[in-house]
Amino acid sequence: MSEQKKYDTLKCDKPAFAGAGDYLVPTIELQPIEVKRLGEYGRIRRAFLQEYNPMLFNDLGADGAVVSASV
């Protein structure tokens, strides 16, 4: 009976995997990304990185760490 309880908690409404040919691919839903505006010091840091360390600025921009927010 305890085994049945354990399996009841693992049930979900949506299938966890979708078939793609001979493979099972997990169905993953991502949460929407919340866009935040940069504050005063964030804008100052962004301007500093653009001017004095453009390689780091590009790296952070590729990761999405530096958000380009218009003032």
C-alpha positions in Angstrom: 0.0 0.0 0.0 2.9 2.4 0.7 4.2 1.7 -2.8 0.9 2.7 -4.3 1.0 6.0 -2.4 4.5 6.8 -3.6 3.5 6.3 -7.2 0.4 8.5 -6.8 2.5 11.5 -5.9 4.6 11.1 -9.1 1.5 11.4 -11.4 1.2 14.5 -13.5 -1.3 15.7 -16.1 1.2 16.3 -18.9 3.5 13.6 -20.3 7.1 14.1 -19.2 8.5 12.9 -22.5 7.6 13.2 -26.1 8.6 10.7 -28.8 10.9 11.9 -31.5 11.7 8.9 -33.8 13.4 6.3 -31.7 14.2 8.8 -28.9 12.3 10.2 -25.9 12.8 13.9 -25.6 11.8 15.6 -22.3 9.1 18.2 -22.6 10.4 21.2 -20.7 8.5 24.5 -20.3 10.6 27.5 -19.5 9.3 30.3 -17.3 9.0 33.7 -19.0 11.9 36.0 -18.3 11.0 39.2 -16.5 12.6 42.3 -18.0 14.0 44.6 -15.4 15.0 48.2 -16.0 18.5 49.2 -15.0 18.9 51.6 -12.1 21.3 54.5 -11.9 24.3 52.4 -10.8 23.5 49.7 -13.4 23.6 52.3 -16.2 26.9 53.7 -14.8 28.4 50.2 -14.8 27.1 49.5 -18.3 28.7 52.7 -19.6 32.0 51.9 -17.8 32.1 48.4 -19.2 31.3 49.6 -22.8 34.2 52.1 -22.7 36.9 50.4 -20.6 36.2 46.7 -20.8 34.3 45.9 -24.0 35.2 42.2 -24.0 33.6 41.7 -20.6 30.6 43.8 -21.7 30.1 41.6 -24.7 30.4 38.4 -22.6 27.8 39.7 -20.1 25.6 40.8 -22.9 25.7 37.4 -24.5 24.7 35.8 -21.2 21.9 38.3 -20.7 23.4 39.7 -17.5 23.6 43.2 -18.8 20.1 44.3 -20.0 20.0 47.0 -22.5 17.4 49.4 -21.1 16.8 52.8 -22.7 16.7 55.8 -20.4 
